[in-house]
Amino acid sequence: MTTTDARPETAHGPHGYAKEKDAHLKRLRRIEGQIRGLQRMVEEDVYCIDILTQVSASTKALQSFALRLLEEHLRHCVAQAATEGGEEVDAKVEEATAAIARLLRT
């Protein structure tokens, strides 16, 4: 699945993040503000190290969000597939493993 793919809700119900959707959106808006702040810093010719410090903070915020989303995926989607058994559990574990690998490369 590429980053532009979007999967609709499955027959199993809403995605694992559904319960925390509002909190996630709030967090993503905060991260968006950090990124816009980086743009302003460059426009205003702020000292390189100060910008790099903010890049680090933004990166950590995105990583933290990704880990939370991954945890919700494991607890909801993977756990549900494991309960149901069959080939679906293998597909979900493979999908989660690939997502973890992508996170580790960043």
Number of C-alpha atoms within 10 A of each C-alpha: 9 5 5 6 7 8 8 9 10 9 6 9 10 13 16 19 19 12 11 12 12 11 12 16 11 12 15 15 12 14 19 14 13 18 17 11 16 20 13 13 16 12 9 9 10 12 10 10 9 12 18 12 12 16 16 12 15 20 16 13 16 16 15 12 16 15 13 14 16 18 16 19 18 17 13 16 24 23 16 16 19 16 11 11 11 10 10 16 18 14 13 19 17 13 14 18 12 13 14 14 11 10 13 9 6 7
